[in-house]
Amino acid sequence: MASGVMQMVFLWRQRRMSFKSVRTQDLSTAVSAVSALSEPLESTLLRWRTEAAELDRLGIYDWLANRVSADRVLEVGCGFGMSTAALVRAGKTVFALDSRMDCLKATRSLVPEATYGVADVHHYDDHLIADLQAFAPEAVVCWLAGAPAEALPRDVPAAYAVMQYRLQLQHSVVRMAMKVDTVRTIHLADRTAFPWKMKDTGRQTLVGMISSVILSETPFGLDVSDVQFKKIELPVASRQLTGSLAGLIPVIGEATIKRRHNVS
């Protein structure tokens, strides 16, 4: 299994992700992205810990874990371990990857029963794929990926830098999953915000975006019925949005992507 630092090489066609169908997808991300470009790493890591603890308290990670029916799970981006712990509570056997040693160390301390590896899913070699094939995950999860300022693209409008980063990450996750024959589902989750009465439209928009931007030329597909949203029940004082944000509800969106056929 994976151990130590894995240097990974993966050549992929760099492309600018299309934003035509996603400009209204995530207003909360657009509002915060400009400040994300200049946020010090120390502040980012503290925010990740704080937000993860709150999402865990609200049961978000348990809800996400229960959306995964597989027993053996590859987690891409374990962060500080709240998501990994939820997967283990749900009875999963977990192989967790992260590109940060401090995150892996914190998660291992919290969840010692999981398997861990250092990896950047944009760049990997055959050794990592061999480790993953040996582990034989049935599902891959990539939830609420953090976006440190140093990793954000500067060649797109600032309001969409975080979204661009996450689309590129999710694209790489899907491409890596293609190389592991046992993977049947990929589970992507992100925060967004919209009027709750528009959740059906939100599902259709998310399916269109993922299908065209992330799943093109892959053996995976996504149906509207495999997208679900869950409200983030913030304190009443935090729900009072005004102006152009009035009426928006913060939610978690989860998409269960399924392997369908081989692509030559």
Secondary structure, DSSP 8 states (H G I E B T S, - for coil): ---SB--------------TTTTTTBHHHHHHHHHHTT--HHHHHHHHHHHHHHHHHTTHHHHHHHT---SEEEEE--TTSHHHHHHHHTT-EEEEEES-HHHHHHHHHH-TTSEEEE-BTTB--HHHHHHHHHH--SEEEEES----GGGS-SSS-GGGHHHHHHHHHHHHHHHHHHT-TT--EEEEEEEEEE-GGGHHHHHHHHHHHIIIIISTTSSEE--GGGEEEEE----GGG----GGGTT-EEEEEEEEEEE-----
